[in-house]
Amino acid sequence: MKRSYVPVGLLLAVLMLNIIFSQYMVHQYFYQNYTNTIIAAVINVILFPIALIIYKKGVNVHD
């Protein structure tokens, strides 16, 4: 059976977005922009279930 690397690429993209928004959140917190900090944190929380859905649907654990 041929492997599909599309889900792996999507997971890498979500991980990169998590890193970007985490760095943005820390930066905004340092400069006391608390509204932007909360927005970045909410985006990080939303990205986690997206990564789980991609993992469950795309990556076959029991091959």
C-alpha positions as CSV (number, residue, x, y, z in Angstrom):
1,M,0.0,0.0,0.0
2,K,1.3,3.4,-1.0
3,R,1.9,6.0,1.7
4,S,0.4,9.5,1.5
5,Y,2.5,12.3,2.8
6,V,-0.2,14.9,2.5
7,P,-1.4,14.5,6.1
8,V,2.2,14.7,7.3
9,G,2.7,17.9,5.5
10,L,-0.6,19.3,6.9
11,L,0.5,18.4,10.4
12,L,3.8,20.1,9.8
13,A,2.0,23.2,8.6
14,V,-0.2,23.2,11.8
15,L,2.9,22.8,13.9
16,M,4.5,25.7,12.2
17,L,1.4,27.8,12.8
18,N,1.4,26.8,16.5
19,I,5.0,27.9,16.8
20,I,4.3,31.2,15.0
21,F,1.3,32.1,17.1
22,S,3.1,31.1,20.3
23,Q,6.0,33.4,19.5
24,Y,3.5,36.1,18.6
25,M,1.7,35.6,21.9
26,V,4.8,35.9,24.0
27,H,5.9,39.0,22.0
28,Q,2.5,40.7,22.5
29,Y,2.5,39.8,26.2
30,F,5.9,41.3,26.7
31,Y,4.7,44.6,25.2
32,Q,1.5,44.4,27.2
33,N,-0.9,44.0,24.3
34,Y,-3.2,41.7,26.2
35,T,-6.0,41.6,23.6
36,N,-3.6,40.4,20.9
37,T,-2.2,37.9,23.5
38,I,-5.6,36.4,24.1
39,I,-6.4,36.2,20.4
40,A,-3.2,34.4,19.7
41,A,-3.9,32.0,22.6
42,V,-7.4,31.2,21.2
43,I,-5.9,30.5,17.8
44,N,-3.5,28.1,19.3
45,V,-6.3,26.3,21.2
46,I,-8.3,26.1,17.9
47,L,-5.3,24.7,16.0
48,F,-5.0,21.7,18.4
49,P,-8.2,20.0,17.5
50,I,-7.5,20.6,13.8
51,A,-4.2,18.8,14.2
52,L,-6.0,15.9,16.0
53,I,-8.6,15.6,13.1
54,I,-5.8,15.6,10.5
55,Y,-4.0,12.9,12.5
56,K,-7.1,10.7,13.0
57,K,-8.2,10.9,9.4
58,G,-4.9,10.9,7.5
59,V,-2.2,9.0,9.4
60,N,-2.8,5.3,9.6
61,V,-1.4,4.1,12.9
62,H,-2.2,0.4,12.4
63,D,-0.6,-0.3,9.0
